[in-house]
Amino acid sequence: MNSESAVVTAPSSIMRDQTLISPEQRFWQEHFDATHHGTIAGTENRFVVGGEYSETTFDNRRRFSNVSAGTAAALRVAALQPEVGFYDFNPAFTSGAGNRTDTNSDVQVVGVSGGRLDALLRLHSRGRPSARSVEVQRRAEDLNAAWLTGFTASYRANSGRLRAVYDLSAKSSVYAHYSNATLPVNSLFLLSSGNAAFPLSRGTQTEIGFKQSVPEARLEWTAAVYNIELDNVLSRDANNAAVTVNNGKESSRGVELSAAWRPTR
C-alpha cells in the first residue's frame, strides 16, 4: 500500500508525506489421508486417518516519512501544479526510529487427524480427533535504530468433535454434539513477544436437540439447547488495569428453535 496525505498551505503549496506498507504472504501445504469404508461386526463403518504439514510466511515492509524540514521541503509541490511523481525511496525521508522497519513471521503446522462413522440400527455416530503442533517464528528489525528482535513460540492445538444421532422414527430423531477447539490470543502473524507467552484459548461447545420432519405439511423443525465456553481469554488484571492476563472466560448458553416450511410441493 502506497499512500500519502496532503495539506494545502498558504500561499500556494501542498505539504505532503509518504507511507509505504508492503505485505507479502506465501503459503504451501501437503496433505494425505487413507480411508476404509466397509463393515465391522456387521456394522457399517467408515474410518479416515490423515496428516498434514503447512507453512505460511508473512513479510511486511513499513516506511513512514519523517517530519523534518528537509523532508517537508523535498515533498512540497505547487498547489496549481501538483506533480507528485512516484514514491521516493530516499532513506533520508524516513529517518528516525520506527519509520523504517521490516517484520517477518513464519508459522509451521504439523497435524494428524482421524475420523470415524458408525451406523448401528437406529444409532449413528461420528467422531473426529485432531492433534496439531504449531511453531511461530517472528522477527522485527528497525533499520534506523539498528535493533533486531525475535522470538519462537510453540503450541499444541488439539481438538475434536463427536456427534451421535438416534432415530426415534423415520421422521424424527434426537442428537447430541460435542466439540472443542483452540485459537491463539491474537493473529499468529502479528503476535507480540508478550502475547506469545500466553497459552492458547480453549473453547468447548455442547448441544442436544430434537429434529422432526412432517412431509404432509412440508415442514421441518428443530429444537435444541446449547452451551459454549471459551477459557484463557485476554483481559485486564483486576488489580492493575495496565497489565494484561489471560484468565478471562466467555460463555453463552440458550435454546434454539428453527423451522423450514415449503409452501408448495
C-alpha positions as CSV (number, residue, x, y, z in Angstrom):
1,M,0.0,0.0,0.0
2,N,1.4,3.4,-1.1
3,S,-0.4,6.4,0.4
4,E,0.2,10.0,1.3
5,S,-1.5,12.9,2.9
6,A,-1.7,16.4,1.5
7,V,-2.4,19.7,3.2
8,V,-2.8,23.0,1.3
9,T,-0.7,25.8,2.9
10,A,-0.6,29.5,2.1
11,P,0.1,30.9,-0.3
12,S,0.3,28.2,-3.0
13,S,1.8,25.0,-1.7
14,I,0.8,21.5,-0.8
15,M,2.6,19.8,2.1
16,R,2.9,16.0,1.7
17,D,4.1,13.0,3.5
18,Q,4.7,9.4,2.3
19,T,3.6,6.0,3.7
20,L,4.6,2.6,2.2
21,I,3.2,-0.7,3.7
22,S,4.2,-3.7,1.6
23,P,2.9,-7.1,3.0
24,E,3.7,-10.3,1.2
25,Q,2.3,-13.7,2.2
26,R,3.4,-17.2,0.9
27,F,1.6,-20.4,1.8
28,W,2.0,-24.1,0.9
29,Q,0.5,-27.3,2.3
30,E,0.9,-31.0,1.9
31,H,-1.9,-33.4,2.9
32,F,-2.5,-37.1,2.8
33,D,-5.2,-39.4,4.0
34,A,-6.3,-43.0,3.9
35,T,-9.9,-44.2,4.1
36,H,-11.6,-47.5,5.0
37,H,-15.3,-48.0,4.2
38,G,-16.9,-51.3,5.0
39,T,-18.5,-53.3,7.8
40,I,-17.1,-54.4,11.1
41,A,-19.0,-57.0,13.1
42,G,-22.0,-56.4,10.8
43,T,-21.9,-52.6,11.4
44,E,-21.4,-50.1,8.7
45,N,-18.1,-48.3,9.4
46,R,-16.0,-45.7,7.8
47,F,-12.6,-44.7,9.2
48,V,-10.3,-41.9,7.9
49,V,-6.8,-41.1,9.1
50,G,-4.6,-38.3,7.6
51,G,-1.8,-35.9,8.2
52,E,-0.7,-32.5,7.0
53,Y,2.1,-30.1,7.0
54,S,1.8,-26.4,6.1
55,E,3.9,-23.3,6.3
56,T,2.9,-19.7,6.0
57,T,5.4,-16.8,5.7
58,F,4.3,-13.3,6.1
59,D,6.7,-10.4,5.4
60,N,5.9,-6.7,6.0
61,R,7.9,-3.7,5.0
62,R,6.8,-0.4,6.5
63,R,8.1,3.1,5.6
64,F,6.9,6.4,7.0
65,S,8.3,9.8,6.1
66,N,9.6,11.9,9.0
67,V,8.6,15.5,9.9
68,S,11.9,17.2,9.3
69,A,12.2,20.5,7.5
70,G,14.3,18.9,4.7
71,T,11.8,16.2,4.0
72,A,8.9,18.6,4.0
73,A,10.7,20.9,1.5
74,A,11.5,17.9,-0.8
75,L,8.0,16.6,-0.8
76,R,6.3,20.0,-1.2
77,V,4.6,20.7,-4.5
78,A,2.9,23.7,-6.1
79,A,-0.8,23.8,-5.4
80,L,-1.6,24.7,-9.0
81,Q,0.8,22.1,-10.5
82,P,0.8,19.2,-8.1
83,E,3.1,16.8,-9.9
84,V,3.9,14.3,-7.1
85,G,5.6,11.7,-9.3
86,F,6.3,8.3,-7.7
87,Y,7.2,7.1,-4.2
88,D,10.6,8.4,-3.3
89,F,12.7,5.7,-1.5
90,N,15.4,8.1,-0.3
91,P,16.2,6.9,3.2
92,A,16.8,10.5,4.3
93,F,13.0,10.9,4.1
94,T,12.3,8.0,6.5
95,S,15.0,8.6,9.2
96,G,14.1,8.2,12.8
97,A,13.2,5.2,15.0
98,G,10.1,3.3,13.8
99,N,10.0,4.9,10.4
100,R,11.8,2.1,8.5
101,T,11.0,-1.4,9.8
102,D,10.9,-4.9,8.4
103,T,9.0,-7.8,10.1
104,N,8.9,-11.5,9.2
105,S,6.6,-14.2,10.6
106,D,6.8,-17.9,9.8
107,V,4.1,-20.3,11.0
108,Q,4.5,-24.0,10.7
109,V,1.7,-26.5,11.4
110,V,2.1,-30.3,11.7
111,G,-1.2,-32.2,12.2
112,V,-2.6,-35.7,12.4
113,S,-6.4,-36.3,12.3
114,G,-8.8,-39.2,12.2
115,G,-12.5,-39.6,11.7
116,R,-14.9,-42.4,12.2
117,L,-18.5,-43.0,11.2
118,D,-20.5,-45.9,12.7
119,A,-24.1,-46.9,12.0
120,L,-25.8,-49.4,14.3
121,L,-29.6,-49.9,13.7
122,R,-31.0,-46.5,14.6
123,L,-27.9,-45.1,16.1
124,H,-25.4,-43.1,14.0
125,S,-22.2,-41.7,15.5
126,R,-19.3,-39.7,14.1
127,G,-16.1,-38.6,15.7
128,R,-13.0,-36.7,14.6
129,P,-10.0,-36.2,16.8
130,S,-7.2,-33.9,15.7
131,A,-3.7,-33.1,17.0
132,R,-1.6,-30.2,15.8
133,S,1.7,-28.8,16.7
134,V,2.2,-25.1,15.8
135,E,5.5,-23.3,15.8
136,V,5.7,-19.5,15.3
137,Q,9.0,-17.7,14.5
138,R,8.7,-13.9,14.4
139,R,11.4,-11.3,13.7
140,A,11.3,-7.5,13.7
141,E,14.1,-5.1,12.6
142,D,14.3,-1.4,12.8
143,L,16.8,-0.3,10.1
144,N,17.1,3.2,11.5
145,A,17.5,2.4,15.2
146,A,19.8,-0.6,14.3
147,W,18.0,-3.1,16.5
148,L,16.8,-6.6,15.8
149,T,14.5,-8.7,17.9
150,G,12.8,-12.0,17.6
151,F,11.2,-15.0,19.4
152,T,10.0,-18.5,18.8
153,A,6.8,-19.9,20.3
154,S,5.3,-23.5,20.2
155,Y,1.8,-24.6,20.8
156,R,-0.3,-27.8,21.0
157,A,-3.6,-27.2,19.2
158,N,-5.5,-30.4,19.9
159,S,-9.2,-30.5,19.1
160,G,-12.0,-33.0,18.4
161,R,-15.7,-33.4,17.9
162,L,-18.3,-36.1,18.5
163,R,-21.8,-36.4,17.2
164,A,-24.5,-39.0,17.8
165,V,-27.9,-39.3,16.2
166,Y,-30.7,-41.7,17.3
167,D,-33.7,-42.2,15.0
168,L,-36.9,-42.3,17.0
169,S,-38.8,-43.0,13.8
170,A,-38.4,-42.4,10.1
171,K,-39.4,-38.8,10.6
172,S,-37.9,-37.8,14.0
173,S,-34.6,-38.1,15.8
174,V,-32.6,-36.8,18.8
175,Y,-29.0,-35.8,18.6
176,A,-26.1,-34.8,20.8
177,H,-23.0,-32.9,19.7
178,Y,-19.7,-32.1,21.5
179,S,-16.7,-30.3,20.1
180,N,-13.6,-28.5,21.4
181,A,-11.0,-26.3,19.7
182,T,-8.1,-23.9,20.3
183,L,-7.3,-20.5,19.0
184,P,-4.4,-18.0,19.6
185,V,-4.9,-15.0,21.7
186,N,-4.0,-12.9,18.6
187,S,-3.2,-13.4,15.0
188,L,-0.1,-15.6,14.8
189,F,1.4,-13.4,12.1
190,L,1.2,-10.3,14.3
191,L,1.9,-12.0,17.6
192,S,4.0,-9.9,20.1
193,S,6.6,-11.4,22.4
194,G,4.4,-10.5,25.4
195,N,1.3,-12.3,24.0
196,A,3.4,-15.3,22.8
197,A,3.8,-16.3,26.5
198,F,0.1,-16.9,26.9
199,P,-1.3,-20.3,26.2
200,L,-4.0,-20.9,23.6
201,S,-7.6,-20.0,24.3
202,R,-9.7,-23.2,24.5
203,G,-13.3,-23.5,23.7
204,T,-16.0,-26.2,24.1
205,Q,-19.5,-26.5,22.6
206,T,-22.2,-28.9,23.7
207,E,-25.6,-29.2,22.0
208,I,-28.6,-31.5,22.5
209,G,-31.6,-31.4,20.2
210,F,-34.6,-32.9,18.6
211,K,-35.4,-32.8,14.9
212,Q,-38.6,-33.8,13.1
213,S,-39.8,-33.8,9.5
214,V,-43.5,-33.6,8.7
215,P,-43.8,-34.4,4.9
216,E,-47.5,-34.0,4.7
217,A,-47.2,-30.4,6.0
218,R,-43.9,-29.8,4.1
219,L,-42.4,-28.8,7.4
220,E,-39.1,-29.5,9.2
221,W,-38.3,-28.1,12.6
222,T,-35.6,-28.4,15.2
223,A,-35.3,-27.6,18.9
224,A,-32.0,-27.6,20.8
225,V,-30.2,-26.4,23.9
226,Y,-26.6,-25.4,23.8
227,N,-23.7,-24.3,25.9
228,I,-20.5,-22.6,24.6
229,E,-17.5,-21.8,26.8
230,L,-14.1,-20.1,26.0
231,D,-11.3,-20.1,28.5
232,N,-7.9,-18.3,28.6
233,V,-9.3,-15.0,27.2
234,L,-7.2,-11.9,27.3
235,S,-8.5,-9.5,30.0
236,R,-7.2,-6.7,32.3
237,D,-5.8,-7.5,35.7
238,A,-8.4,-6.6,38.3
239,N,-5.6,-5.1,40.5
240,N,-3.7,-3.3,37.7
241,A,-5.5,-2.2,34.6
242,A,-2.2,-1.7,32.8
243,V,-1.4,-5.4,33.0
244,T,-2.9,-8.0,30.6
245,V,-3.7,-11.5,31.8
246,N,-5.4,-14.4,30.0
247,N,-7.6,-15.8,32.8
248,G,-10.8,-14.4,31.3
249,K,-13.7,-16.6,30.3
250,E,-16.6,-16.2,27.9
251,S,-19.7,-18.3,27.8
252,S,-23.1,-18.5,26.1
253,R,-26.0,-20.8,26.7
254,G,-29.5,-20.9,25.4
255,V,-32.3,-22.5,23.5
256,E,-32.5,-22.5,19.7
257,L,-35.7,-23.1,17.6
258,S,-35.7,-23.3,13.9
259,A,-38.2,-24.3,11.2
260,A,-38.4,-24.6,7.5
261,W,-41.7,-24.7,5.6
262,R,-42.2,-25.1,1.8
263,P,-45.5,-23.5,0.7
264,T,-45.6,-25.6,-2.5
265,R,-44.5,-29.0,-3.5
